[in-house]
Amino acid sequence: MSSETLVIDVPLRWGDMDAYGHVNNVQVVRIMEEARVAAFGPPAGTGEAGFEAPVPVFTELPEGTQALVAENHVKYRSPLAYRTVPARVEIWVEKVAAASLTVGYAIRDGVDGRLCAEASTVLAFFHEPSGRLLRISAEQRELLRGYVRGA
């Protein structure tokens, strides 16, 4: 079975730029977040109704559940110049564990396709009312199955 990579275009903002004309390294993490929400949906109870994510993992979480970032890893490969053209973000699932999910990213220049950053985020689903981490459900695993690299 082949895995699918989602491609999300994330607009760059004037305020993302640093004094060197590049997107600031901290803003790369924001770009990751924007791509992740566009791909998997905003967590339940946030955002506007009608948002349709390609893989609605976050929108189907039980009430009171937060999708929390446990880890971010970023390898900066090349400066991402500020442009009016969106950055192109390839996003996929690296791993689905019992109670966490690892998302992978390749962030590319929207003009020339140059790889600017490789990154990953480990997410955990925290059910605030019970104070516990939630296990990844069978339904979530099924939604993610086609996007897991190496699956």
Stockholm file with secondary structure:
# STOCKHOLM 1.0

chainA/1-151         MSSETLVIDVPLRWGDMDAYGHVNNVQVVRIMEEARVAAFGPPAGTGEAGFEAPVPVFTELPEGTQALVAENHVKYRSPLAYRTVPARVEIWVEKVAAASLTVGYAIRDGVDGRLCAEASTVLAFFHEPSGRLLRISAEQRELLRGYVRGA
#=GR chainA/1-151 SS CCCCCEEEEECCCGGGBCTTSBBCHHHHHHHHHHHHHHHHCCCTTSSCTTCCCSSCTTTTSCTTEEEEEEEEEEEECSCCBCCSSCEEEEEEEEEECSSEEEEEEEEECTTTCCEEEEEEEEEEEEETTTTEEECCCHHHHHHHGGGBTTC
#=GC SS_cons         CCCCCEEEEECCCGGGBCTTSBBCHHHHHHHHHHHHHHHHCCCTTSSCTTCCCSSCTTTTSCTTEEEEEEEEEEEECSCCBCCSSCEEEEEEEEEECSSEEEEEEEEECTTTCCEEEEEEEEEEEEETTTTEEECCCHHHHHHHGGGBTTC
//
